[in-house]
Structures are given as C-alpha cells and as structure tokens.
Amino acid sequence: MAKVILSALLDSLKGKLSGSVFQNTVGGLQMRSWASPRNPATTKQQTRRANWSLTALNWNTLTPSQIASWNDNAPPTSSGIAFYLQTNTKIRTASQAAISEYQFTADILLNSIGWNELTTTSLKINVDNASTQLTAEQYLNLFATVSLPPGTSFISTGTYVYLLSIPPGTATNVPIDITDSYINSFGSPEEGAVIGIRAYVINVIKGISSPTRTSQDYVIAP
C-alpha cells in the first residue's frame, strides 16, 4: 500500500480514481489498488440463490395455519418468515421440495463431525448422530473449504461452500468417503493446508434440523 503526500494544490483525496482507492488513515493518506469483490458464480451458488428467491416468493402462498406453524416454532431470535426461509433453504440444498408447514416432533441430534482421514488423496469424515445411519427423510448436508494456508486457526462461516448432500439410509457408524466430491469441487488438497468441514442433518418432510457442527484439521501426506 502506497503513502501519498499531498501538496498545496491538493489537500484532500478520498474514494476511487483510475483503478486506485484513496483512504485517510492515522499514518496519513494511503493508496491501494481497487479490486472488485469476489463473487464466484458457480453452478452450486447460483442454484442456492435461486432456491432462496423462490422460497421467499412461496411464503405469500401459505395459509394462516401454515404461517402459524412457522411463527409458533421460530427460535426466540428469529421471525416466522426467517425461520421458514432458513429451513427450506436447507431442504432445497438437499435437492428436495420446500415444505409449507413445520411439524416439530423431536430434536435431531448431531453430536459431532470430524475428520477421520485427511490426506492429499483421501478425505473421510466421522459422523456421530446418535444413530447407526441417516433415517428416512434425513439428509446430511456437507459444506467444506478450499485448502487454506498452514496455521489457519479461525475459519469464518462464509468460507464454507456447499459440497454435497448425503441421503437417507447412509451408514454413519463407519467413516464416510467424500474424496471424489471434494476433489471435483475444489481440486486435490495441498499437504500442510488446513481444511474445514461443516454439516447438519435436516428432515426434509418435517423441517427439523440438527445443530450445525464444524471441524478443521491439517492435510497430511498419503
């Protein structure tokens, strides 16, 4: 970042000019190159944005009793419509049709998720969901990060990208291999890099979802 010295002819400068950004700081006026915010329009991201828009429009078609099911069950910090959008976005992420009514019956437990194997050629996860398999109507939605620099200790939520949805009936008492899905989405991981995994279980008929769990670890050699 360059430091700019002003003259008598120009005593202040702020904003963008010819591809550069000027900013007043404690150390004086500084200049840096302007870069357009990163907004990769991948197929998965476009699909998720379209699903969100469609779900928002569908709220206006719900009956009063259906709306009440969302308002009555929304978390204390959320509105009924926000809860409806959040839940159905999770359901559509699993490539299932949105639901109109929330049907709470019992909590879904996802105790933990972690890396079983994380090498440059093999990626497997351990899932502890208090069951030996995903039951009927349950999907495990997985999100992951690209290879992050060695030493990364904090990974923000926005860094995670949707990876895949694991369908009902999948055994969760054995390691789940996600190697192909990861490499197809992000490429082969680099040795020494940090990779994060994030997941929740969603019942696509009733709308109930588990807490979201995350884990991160270092990639090692095969």
C-alpha positions in Angstrom: 0.0 0.0 0.0 1.5 3.3 -1.0 1.6 6.5 1.1 0.5 9.7 -0.7 2.0 13.1 0.1 -0.4 16.0 -0.7 0.6 19.4 -2.0 -0.7 22.9 -1.6 -2.7 22.3 -4.8 -4.4 19.2 -3.4 -5.1 19.0 0.3 -7.5 16.0 0.4 -8.4 13.0 -1.6 -10.8 10.1 -0.8 -12.5 7.4 -2.8 -11.8 5.6 -6.1 -9.8 7.1 -9.0 -8.4 5.3 -12.1 -8.4 1.9 -10.5 -7.0 3.1 -7.2 -8.6 3.7 -3.8 -7.5 6.6 -1.6 -8.1 6.3 2.2 -7.3 8.6 5.1 -5.6 6.7 8.0 -3.7 7.5 11.2 -0.5 7.3 9.2 -1.7 9.7 6.5 -3.3 9.3 3.1 -2.8 5.9 1.6 -3.4 4.5 -1.9 -4.1 0.9 -2.9 -5.3 -0.9 -6.0 -9.1 -1.4 -6.1 -10.3 -5.0 -6.7 -13.9 -6.0 -7.4 -15.3 -8.1 -4.6 -15.0 -11.8 -5.2 -18.4 -13.2 -6.2 -17.8 -16.6 -8.0 -21.0 -17.6 -9.8 -20.6 -21.3 -9.6 -23.5 -23.6 -10.5 -24.0 -24.6 -6.9 -24.1 -21.0 -5.7 -26.5 -19.9 -8.5 -28.7 -22.8 -7.5 -28.7 -21.8 -3.9 -29.5 -18.2 -4.7 -32.4 -19.2 -7.0 -33.8 -21.5 -4.3 -33.7 -18.7 -1.8 -35.6 -16.4 -4.1 -38.2 -19.0 -5.0 -38.7 -19.9 -1.3 -39.2 -16.2 -0.4 -42.0 -15.9 -3.0 -43.7 -19.1 -1.8 -44.2 -17.6 1.7 -47.0 -15.4 0.3 -48.9 -18.5 -0.8 -49.1 -20.1 2.7 -52.4 -20.4 4.6 -52.8 -18.8 8.0 -52.4 -22.1 9.8 -49.2 -22.9 7.9 -47.8 -19.4 8.7 -48.7 -20.0 12.3 -46.6 -23.2 12.4 -43.5 -21.2 11.5 -44.3 -18.3 13.8 -45.0 -20.5 16.7 -41.9 -22.6 16.3 -39.4 -20.0 15.3 -36.4 -19.5 17.7 -36.7 -16.6 20.1 -34.3 -14.5 18.0 -36.0 -15.3 14.6 -39.2 -14.3 12.9 -41.6 -16.9 11.3 -40.6 -15.9 7.8 -36.9 -16.0 8.6 -37.3 -19.5 10.1 -39.3 -20.6 7.1 -36.6 -19.3 4.7 -33.7 -20.8 6.7 -35.4 -24.2 7.0 -36.4 -24.5 3.4 -33.1 -23.4 2.1 -31.6 -26.3 4.0 -34.2 -28.6 2.4 -33.6 -27.3 -1.1 -29.9 -27.7 -0.6 -30.6 -31.4 -0.3 -32.4 -31.1 -3.7 -35.8 -31.7 -2.1 -39.1 -29.8 -2.5 -39.8 -27.0 0.0 -42.4 -27.6 2.7 -45.3 -25.4 3.7 -45.7 -26.4 7.3 -43.3 -27.0 10.1 -44.0 -30.2 12.0 -41.9 -30.4 15.2 -41.8 -33.9 16.7 -38.4 -34.4 18.3 -34.9 -32.9 18.1 -32.4 -34.3 15.7 -29.1 -35.0 17.3 -25.8 -34.4 15.6 -23.2 -34.7 18.3 -20.1 -34.1 16.3 -18.4 -34.3 12.9 -14.7 -34.7 12.4 -12.0 -35.8 10.0 -11.3 -39.5 10.0 -8.8 -39.2 7.2 -7.4 -36.1 5.6 -4.6 -36.6 3.2 -3.7 -35.3 -0.3 -5.5 -38.3 -1.8 -8.1 -39.4 0.7 -10.8 -37.5 2.6 -13.1 -39.3 5.0 -15.3 -38.0 7.9 -16.7 -39.4 11.1 -20.3 -38.5 12.0 -21.8 -39.0 15.4 -25.5 -38.5 15.1 -26.6 -40.9 17.9 -27.7 -43.4 15.2 -26.0 -46.0 13.0 -27.5 -44.4 9.9 -29.4 -41.5 8.5 -33.1 -42.4 9.0 -35.9 -42.0 6.5 -36.3 -38.3 5.4 -33.0 -37.3 6.8 -30.2 -35.8 4.7 -26.7 -34.8 5.9 -25.7 -31.5 4.2 -22.0 -31.0 4.0 -20.0 -27.8 3.4 -16.2 -27.5 3.1 -13.5 -25.1 2.5 -10.7 -25.0 -0.1 -7.2 -25.7 1.1 -6.4 -22.8 3.5 -2.9 -21.6 4.4 -1.0 -23.6 7.1 -1.5 -22.2 10.5 -5.1 -21.0 9.9 -6.8 -21.1 13.2 -10.2 -19.4 12.5 -12.5 -20.1 9.6 -15.4 -17.8 9.1 -18.8 -19.2 8.2 -18.7 -17.5 4.8 -15.6 -19.5 3.8 -17.6 -22.8 3.7 -19.1 -23.8 0.3 -21.8 -26.4 -0.2 -20.2 -29.8 -1.1 -22.9 -32.5 -1.2 -25.9 -34.0 0.5 -25.7 -37.5 1.9 -29.1 -39.3 1.5 -31.2 -41.3 4.0 -30.0 -44.8 4.7 -26.4 -43.9 4.7 -24.4 -45.7 7.5 -22.9 -43.1 9.9 -21.2 -45.6 12.2 -18.4 -46.0 9.7 -16.2 -43.4 8.0 -17.9 -41.6 5.1 -15.7 -41.1 2.0 -16.0 -37.6 0.4 -12.8 -37.7 -1.6 -14.3 -37.6 -5.1 -16.9 -34.8 -4.2 -14.2 -32.7 -2.6 -11.6 -33.0 -5.4 -14.3 -32.4 -8.1 -15.3 -29.2 -6.3 -12.0 -27.8 -5.0 -9.2 -29.8 -6.5 -6.7 -32.0 -4.7 -5.8 -30.6 -1.2 -2.2 -29.5 -0.6 -0.1 -31.1 2.1 0.1 -28.9 5.2 -3.0 -26.9 4.3 -6.0 -26.6 6.6 -9.5 -27.8 5.5 -12.7 -27.2 7.4 -15.9 -29.3 7.2 -19.3 -28.1 8.3 -22.6 -30.2 8.5 -26.1 -30.5 9.8 -28.9 -33.1 9.4 -32.2 -32.0 8.0 -35.6 -33.8 8.0 -36.9 -32.8 4.6 -40.5 -33.6 5.4 -40.9 -32.1 8.8 -38.3 -29.3 8.6 -36.5 -30.3 11.8 -32.7 -29.8 11.6 -29.9 -30.6 13.9 -27.3 -28.2 15.3 -24.6 -27.3 12.8 -21.2 -28.9 13.7 -17.8 -27.9 12.3 -14.3 -29.3 12.4 -10.9 -28.4 10.8 -7.6 -30.2 10.5 -4.3 -30.2 8.6 -3.8 -32.2 5.4 -1.1 -34.8 5.7 0.8 -36.8 3.1 -0.8 -40.1 1.9 
